[in-house]
Amino acid sequence: GTLSAGQRRRAALARLALRPARLWLLDEPLANLDTESATLLAGWMAEFVAAGGALMLTGHGQLPAVLPVRRCALELPTWN
């Protein structure tokens, strides 16, 4: 069978968590996740940053306030 978008995202994030890295590049990491999975991922990201890792991520929605990150927001103009 095929995996849903949320299932594919969870599988990709599990693979990411198993590899040693100092930087995670994540494109809308909480998109297509149920509340439980999004909360779990937010915890993983917070632990990663607390351990000295760095995150670079994109998103249209609000990111969890638990993330101890320095934020830089870029807003692009809307083209009509």
C-alpha positions as a Markdown table, in Angstrom:
| # | Residue | x | y | z |
|---|---|---|---|---|
| 1 | Gly | 0.0 | 0.0 | 0.0 |
| 2 | Thr | 0.9 | 3.6 | -0.2 |
| 3 | Leu | 1.8 | 5.8 | 2.7 |
| 4 | Ser | -0.1 | 9.0 | 3.6 |
| 5 | Ala | 1.8 | 12.3 | 3.5 |
| 6 | Gly | 2.0 | 12.3 | 7.3 |
| 7 | Gln | 3.3 | 8.7 | 7.4 |
| 8 | Arg | 6.0 | 9.6 | 4.8 |
| 9 | Arg | 7.0 | 12.6 | 6.9 |
| 10 | Arg | 7.2 | 10.6 | 10.1 |
| 11 | Ala | 9.3 | 7.9 | 8.4 |
| 12 | Ala | 11.7 | 10.6 | 7.0 |
| 13 | Leu | 12.0 | 12.3 | 10.4 |
| 14 | Ala | 12.7 | 8.9 | 12.1 |
| 15 | Arg | 15.5 | 8.4 | 9.6 |
| 16 | Leu | 16.8 | 11.9 | 10.3 |
| 17 | Ala | 16.8 | 11.3 | 14.1 |
| 18 | Leu | 19.0 | 8.1 | 13.6 |
| 19 | Arg | 21.8 | 9.9 | 11.8 |
| 20 | Pro | 24.4 | 12.0 | 13.6 |
| 21 | Ala | 24.1 | 15.6 | 12.4 |
| 22 | Arg | 24.8 | 19.1 | 13.7 |
| 23 | Leu | 22.2 | 20.8 | 11.4 |
| 24 | Trp | 18.7 | 19.8 | 10.4 |
| 25 | Leu | 17.2 | 21.4 | 7.4 |
| 26 | Leu | 13.4 | 20.9 | 7.6 |
| 27 | Asp | 10.8 | 22.1 | 5.2 |
| 28 | Glu | 7.5 | 22.6 | 7.1 |
| 29 | Pro | 8.3 | 19.9 | 9.6 |
| 30 | Leu | 4.9 | 19.9 | 11.3 |
| 31 | Ala | 2.8 | 19.9 | 8.1 |
| 32 | Asn | 0.5 | 16.8 | 7.6 |
| 33 | Leu | 1.2 | 15.5 | 11.2 |
| 34 | Asp | -1.4 | 14.7 | 13.7 |
| 35 | Thr | -1.2 | 16.5 | 17.1 |
| 36 | Glu | 0.6 | 13.6 | 18.8 |
| 37 | Ser | 3.2 | 13.3 | 16.1 |
| 38 | Ala | 3.7 | 17.1 | 15.9 |
| 39 | Thr | 4.2 | 17.3 | 19.7 |
| 40 | Leu | 6.7 | 14.4 | 19.6 |
| 41 | Leu | 8.6 | 16.1 | 16.7 |
| 42 | Ala | 8.7 | 19.5 | 18.5 |
| 43 | Gly | 10.2 | 17.7 | 21.5 |
| 44 | Trp | 12.9 | 16.1 | 19.3 |
| 45 | Met | 13.7 | 19.5 | 17.8 |
| 46 | Ala | 14.0 | 21.1 | 21.2 |
| 47 | Glu | 16.2 | 18.3 | 22.5 |
| 48 | Phe | 18.4 | 18.5 | 19.3 |
| 49 | Val | 18.9 | 22.3 | 19.8 |
| 50 | Ala | 19.5 | 21.9 | 23.6 |
| 51 | Ala | 22.3 | 19.4 | 22.7 |
| 52 | Gly | 24.0 | 22.0 | 20.5 |
| 53 | Gly | 22.3 | 21.2 | 17.2 |
| 54 | Ala | 21.0 | 23.9 | 14.8 |
| 55 | Leu | 17.7 | 24.0 | 12.9 |
| 56 | Met | 16.9 | 25.7 | 9.7 |
| 57 | Leu | 13.3 | 25.4 | 8.9 |
| 58 | Thr | 10.4 | 26.8 | 6.9 |
| 59 | Gly | 6.8 | 27.0 | 7.8 |
| 60 | His | 3.6 | 28.8 | 7.1 |
| 61 | Gly | 2.1 | 28.1 | 10.5 |
| 62 | Gln | 3.2 | 28.8 | 14.1 |
| 63 | Leu | 6.2 | 26.8 | 15.3 |
| 64 | Pro | 6.0 | 25.4 | 18.8 |
| 65 | Ala | 7.0 | 27.9 | 21.5 |
| 66 | Val | 9.0 | 25.1 | 23.2 |
| 67 | Leu | 11.8 | 25.5 | 20.6 |
| 68 | Pro | 14.8 | 27.3 | 22.1 |
| 69 | Val | 15.8 | 28.9 | 18.8 |
| 70 | Arg | 16.9 | 32.3 | 17.6 |
| 71 | Arg | 14.4 | 33.2 | 14.9 |
| 72 | Cys | 14.9 | 35.0 | 11.6 |
| 73 | Ala | 11.7 | 35.5 | 9.7 |
| 74 | Leu | 11.7 | 36.3 | 6.0 |
| 75 | Glu | 8.5 | 37.6 | 4.4 |
| 76 | Leu | 8.3 | 37.7 | 0.7 |
| 77 | Pro | 5.9 | 40.0 | -1.1 |
| 78 | Thr | 2.7 | 38.5 | -2.5 |
| 79 | Trp | 2.7 | 38.6 | -6.3 |
| 80 | Asn | -0.6 | 39.2 | -7.9 |
